[in-house]
Amino acid sequence: FSQKAAHKSEIQMKDGIPRLYVDGCPVTPMAFQFMSDAPDITNNIPLPPFMPTDQVLTAMNSAGIKLYFIRAELKDPTDFDNFFDKLSRQLRQLRRNVPDAYAIPWLIISPYADFYNKYPRDVQTFDDGSVGGYQSNCSGRMADSNTPRHTHASLAWRHETAGVLREIVRRIQSEDDLNDTVVGYFFFPLHHESCYFYDFDESVKLDDYSDPTRLAFRNYLAEKYMGH
């Protein structure tokens, strides 16, 4: 990127415990996590942790809490501008109430329906050749639970994901106030977890037999056993 991070943040060991340092100074080991202007539907939590009010943030500031995780989820790549507006708005609200706050965006990039239309061979494929038949909609992330989802070995999905993450960082670094608040990023693997679990009937389906996964497995075996 053409811009640079405003702070140097790193994890160092202190008394045998990993600790966050920003610009060489340890950050108090207290943090708070909330959702960026949207309900947290992960695991169908009934009372989602929305963005705190100004009064709550002011109280947290008085209590000495300076580190904040802000969960932001992108469900549709075409809605990126709206997604980033929400994230930046919450970062600025945090900074108004906690002027010396540090924030680490906790980013989730969910599956989306049009991926299958663009990359039909890059979706999770069961042993019977089917690409649908899910039991859930990823905790509300997808309109149709049967929508084919990217295989985690898909280079196309990784390329798209990397592009989104780079754009988030680029935009944050282009705004001085946001850049001065954000000291790092936490990425959920791909959509949320690094595999789909409890999402299909494992007694009748086995995953994942897609072309990208089989190629990745062959490459793994060749590398592991080369010369043996």
C-alpha positions in Angstrom: 0.0 0.0 0.0 1.1 3.6 -0.5 0.0 4.5 3.0 1.7 3.3 6.2 0.2 2.2 9.5 0.2 5.0 12.1 1.3 2.6 14.8 3.7 -0.3 15.2 1.8 -3.1 16.9 3.3 -6.5 17.8 2.9 -9.4 20.2 5.7 -9.9 22.7 6.2 -12.3 25.5 6.0 -10.7 29.0 6.5 -12.9 32.0 5.7 -16.0 29.9 2.5 -14.5 28.6 1.9 -13.0 25.1 1.0 -9.3 25.3 0.1 -6.7 22.8 2.5 -3.8 22.5 1.7 -0.6 20.5 4.6 1.7 19.7 6.7 -0.2 22.2 4.2 0.2 25.1 2.2 -2.6 26.6 -1.6 -2.3 26.2 -3.6 -3.0 29.4 -4.9 -6.6 29.1 -8.6 -5.6 29.0 -10.7 -5.6 25.8 -14.2 -5.3 24.7 -15.9 -6.8 21.6 -19.0 -5.6 19.8 -20.7 -5.9 16.4 -20.4 -3.1 13.9 -23.9 -1.6 13.6 -25.5 -5.0 12.9 -26.8 -7.9 15.0 -24.4 -10.8 15.7 -26.3 -13.8 14.3 -23.4 -16.2 14.9 -24.8 -19.3 16.5 -28.2 -17.6 16.6 -27.3 -15.6 19.7 -30.7 -14.2 20.9 -29.4 -10.9 22.3 -26.8 -9.6 19.8 -24.1 -7.3 21.1 -24.8 -4.2 19.2 -22.6 -1.2 19.1 -22.4 0.3 22.6 -24.0 3.7 23.3 -21.9 6.8 23.8 -22.6 6.5 27.5 -21.4 2.9 27.7 -18.2 3.8 25.8 -17.5 6.7 28.0 -17.9 4.5 31.1 -15.5 2.0 29.5 -13.0 4.7 28.9 -13.2 5.7 32.6 -12.7 2.1 33.6 -9.4 2.1 31.6 -10.5 -0.1 28.7 -8.5 1.0 25.6 -8.6 -2.0 23.3 -11.7 -2.8 21.3 -12.5 -5.6 18.8 -15.2 -4.5 16.3 -16.8 -7.4 14.4 -17.8 -6.5 10.9 -19.3 -9.0 8.4 -19.5 -8.7 4.6 -22.2 -10.9 3.2 -22.3 -9.5 -0.3 -19.3 -8.1 -2.2 -21.5 -5.7 -4.1 -22.4 -4.1 -0.8 -18.8 -3.2 0.1 -19.3 0.5 0.3 -22.2 0.2 2.8 -20.2 -2.4 4.8 -17.2 0.0 5.0 -19.3 3.0 5.9 -20.7 1.1 8.9 -17.3 0.0 10.0 -15.8 3.5 9.7 -18.7 5.1 11.4 -18.3 2.8 14.4 -14.6 3.4 14.6 -15.2 7.1 14.7 -17.9 6.8 17.4 -15.4 4.8 19.4 -12.7 7.4 19.0 -15.0 10.3 20.0 -15.8 8.6 23.3 -12.4 6.9 23.9 -9.9 9.3 22.3 -6.9 7.1 23.0 -8.7 3.8 22.0 -7.1 1.1 19.9 -9.3 -1.0 17.6 -8.7 -4.3 15.9 -11.5 -5.0 13.3 -12.6 -8.6 13.5 -13.5 -9.3 9.8 -15.9 -12.0 8.5 -16.4 -12.6 4.8 -19.4 -14.8 4.2 -20.3 -17.1 1.3 -22.5 -15.4 -1.3 -24.9 -16.8 -3.8 -23.3 -15.5 -7.1 -20.0 -17.2 -6.4 -21.4 -20.5 -7.8 -22.5 -18.8 -11.0 -19.0 -17.4 -11.5 -17.0 -20.4 -10.4 -19.2 -23.5 -10.7 -16.2 -25.9 -10.3 -14.9 -24.1 -7.1 -17.8 -25.0 -4.8 -17.9 -27.7 -2.2 -18.9 -31.0 -3.9 -20.1 -34.0 -1.9 -19.1 -37.6 -2.7 -22.4 -38.1 -4.6 -21.6 -35.2 -6.9 -24.1 -32.8 -5.4 -23.2 -29.2 -4.5 -26.3 -28.5 -2.4 -28.3 -30.1 0.3 -27.3 -28.2 3.4 -29.2 -28.3 6.6 -28.7 -24.7 7.6 -28.2 -21.2 6.2 -24.9 -20.5 8.0 -26.7 -19.0 11.0 -28.6 -16.6 8.8 -25.8 -15.6 6.5 -27.4 -17.0 3.3 -30.9 -16.5 2.0 -31.2 -20.0 0.7 -29.6 -22.8 2.7 -29.2 -24.9 -0.5 -27.0 -22.3 -2.2 -23.7 -24.0 -3.2 -20.7 -22.7 -1.2 -17.1 -22.2 -2.1 -14.7 -25.0 -1.3 -12.0 -23.9 1.1 -9.4 -25.0 -1.4 -10.7 -22.6 -4.0 -8.0 -20.2 -5.3 -10.7 -18.0 -6.8 -12.3 -17.6 -3.4 -8.9 -16.9 -1.8 -8.2 -14.3 -4.5 -11.5 -12.5 -4.0 -11.1 -12.6 -0.2 -7.5 -11.2 -0.4 -8.8 -8.4 -2.6 -11.5 -7.5 -0.1 -9.1 -7.5 2.8 -6.6 -5.4 0.9 -9.3 -2.9 0.1 -10.4 -2.6 3.7 -6.8 -2.0 4.8 -6.2 0.5 2.0 -9.3 2.5 2.9 -8.5 2.6 6.6 -4.9 3.7 5.9 -6.2 6.5 3.6 -8.1 8.1 6.5 -5.8 9.6 9.1 -8.3 9.2 12.0 -9.1 5.6 11.2 -5.5 4.7 10.6 -4.6 6.2 14.0 -7.2 4.0 15.7 -6.7 0.7 14.0 -3.6 -1.2 15.2 -4.3 -4.6 13.7 -6.8 -6.9 12.1 -8.3 -10.3 13.0 -9.5 -12.4 10.1 -12.0 -15.2 10.5 -10.8 -18.0 8.1 -12.6 -17.3 4.9 -16.3 -17.2 5.7 -16.4 -17.8 9.4 -14.8 -21.1 10.3 -12.2 -23.0 8.3 -14.7 -25.8 7.5 -18.4 -26.4 7.2 -19.6 -28.4 10.1 -23.0 -29.4 11.4 -24.2 -28.1 8.0 -25.0 -31.3 6.2 -26.1 -34.9 6.9 -22.7 -36.5 7.5 -24.4 -40.0 7.6 -25.1 -39.8 3.9 -22.7 -37.2 2.6 -18.9 -36.9 2.6 -17.1 -33.7 1.8 -15.2 -32.3 -0.1 -14.6 -33.9 -3.5 -14.4 -30.8 -5.6 -11.7 -30.4 -8.2 -9.7 -27.7 -6.2 -9.7 -29.9 -3.1 -8.6 -33.0 -4.9 -5.8 -31.1 -6.6 -4.7 -29.6 -3.3 -4.7 -33.0 -1.7 -2.6 -34.4 -4.5 -0.1 -31.6 -4.2 0.0 -32.1 -0.4 0.8 -35.8 -0.9 3.5 -35.1 -3.5 5.2 -32.6 -1.2 4.9 -34.7 1.9 6.2 -38.0 0.4 8.5 -36.7 -2.3 11.7 -38.7 -2.2 10.3 -41.4 0.0 
